[in-house]
Every structure is written in structure tokens, then in C-alpha cells.
Amino acid sequence: MNKAVKLVAVGAAFLFGATFAGNVTVHADSPRYDMVDVSNHNGQMTTPEFIDMRDTYGVKAVTTKISEGTTYHDWTAAGNIRAAQEAGLYINGYHYLHATTVTGAIAEANYAVAMAQADGLPVGAVLVADVEEPAQMAMGANIQAVVTAFENEVQIKGGFRTTAYTMGSHLEVTPYGEKSWIASYPFTPTSTQNWYATEHGWQFDSKATFRMSLGVFDVNQLYDNFFTADQAVIKKNPGDGATVWSKGGVWYTDKSFQHKANGIKKHMGSYWSFKGGKLVKSDWTTAWGLYYWSDGNGKIVQDEGDWHGYHFNFGNDGTYFAKSASVKDLGSVIQ
């Protein structure tokens, strides 16, 4: 994982962003920038940074450091999770594992789950075991039982999906038969290399740069949807097209009218909230720990509005949720 430090406040990148506009490092022959992983070494990431990574570089997912051992909690994790969600990116986490025993792995897993839950990592996201310690490498395949114990505990206690991350020189430390996430850096990575294509993903560079962000980043090419599955995200500029269909006043997610629509769905370029196949109208929807308001037609609103005497700001950047209000505790007035 990346160990470079962001040295200057990110606000400077916004202020002088125009000077970096031409510094786009992705080129036609580069592996895809499907996922970026971040930690405190990158500083606190922001929604505009992640939006730029998404729109300019094609980033689909973010994996943020959550914890390490049984005492270290990454101070940027909660903010990174929130910013990635606001940018419409899939979000996952990782825990830097120190354990060399099953008992130690279980203790670390319980700590990682507690920190991930506190940070708001959604159930169904991936919580990775980062296996890099020299003592673990020295154990070779014997460390597999330790990593497996960590992963099992994470799944049982947190409801997160799991895999292991390690270096290409130590594939034997990942659980047998498991598709993993592998780091290996060619001198000049190209789009035709596709290293470790049988795994979930390949981290091919640890010094990638992005025009709106300071410092360097780990970037990854993904080979399946493991890091972009089992999470619903709202993306900016969704485009047109039908994703729900109506029959007899009930909305369905398939043209055979077998599955009633639930939750927030994109439809014909806008977002709508459904419950049991019915549009939610003039009411709140809670999703991903955030609050959304549907107008009288069922359409999720943007901009600003008033409800029960309170003034709400839903933003205008394509993320839709209530960002601020003239009340301190949104949950106390939103039922």
C-alpha cells in the first residue's frame, strides 16, 4: 500500500487546479485506473477529488485504510468513505494485518470490524486483509490459516466480503483457492500486460498522480466486479434510459413484471424512490446512511427546499442527499 504523504493542504489543489489541467497521467497504453486505494498517507480526500478521479481517469472504486493491528485507527477513513460515496464511487476498506497466529488474527478482525462500522463502511463492501509484514512473509504458506481466520471473522462479525492483498513475490501467503489482490510494479505498465488476470485485481503502480490531488497514489486494474458489487451508488450525469417499468400502477425492475422496485432507482435521467413497487412521494428515503427527499411526483430532489419549517440543502452536484439543514440533528425531524 502507498506510503507517500500528502504534504500540502488539498485546498491549494483547488485554488491552483488550472495549472495542473494538462498533467493527466493516464494514456492509451496504460492499464485501467479502475480502483485507487488511499490512507492517511494521502491526507483527507474530498468529494471533488474523487469526482475528478471518476470523470477524468475512469476510477470506479476506492479502497481506504481502516485500521492496523489492534490499536491503530486511520483518521481519514470516515471522511474518505463519505467523500467516495458522495462522488458516486464504490467504497471498500482494508486492514493492515500484523498477526502471525489465529488468535491474533481474530482479535485484529474484531477491531477492524468495529472501526469499519464506526466509519460507515457499508455492509457488503470488501474489507481486505493487507498481508505485508516480514514475519508473515517468512511463514510462507503457513500464514494462510491466519489470513483465513481473519477473513472468516470479518464476514461473520461485520457482514463484509473479504480477500487478501499482498505482493506478487509472495502469492503463497494468500488463502489457497482464493482470488486475491496482488501488487507488482513493472517499469512501464501497459494495457496489454494484464498481470495476475486470474485474481480480483492488479496494483500496477504506487506513484500515480491525479490533477486535482497532491502526492502519489496506488492504482489498480480490476478483472471482475468483486470491488464493485453488492453496493448501490448514485452517479452524477446518469444519462437517459428506462430501468423500471410500470404495470397497473406498480413499478417493477424487470419487463416481465416479477420484481417490484424498492429503494432509489435511476429512470429516464432522474432518480426516484420506491417502496414495494410504489413511488415514495413527498417523503424521506434513508439509504446508505444518508437522507433523500422525494417531491410530490416521487422524484429525488436537488437544490434547496423547506419541510416542516426547516430549510434543507440537497446540493447541486449530482449527489442528491441532504447536506445541511437549519436543524442540528437530521434524524430528529426525518421519520
PyMOL commands that set and color helices and strands:
alter all, ss='L'
color gray80, all
select helices_A, chain A and resi 11-15+17-20+40-42+47-57+77-86+102-119+134-158+168-173+226-228+330-333
alter helices_A, ss='H'
color red, helices_A
select strands_A, chain A and resi 35-38+61-68+72-73+90-96+127-130+164-167+181-183+201-208+217-222+245-247+250-252+263-267+270-275+278-279+283-287+290-294+304-307+310-313+324-325
alter strands_A, ss='S'
color yellow, strands_A
deselect
rebuild
show_as cartoon
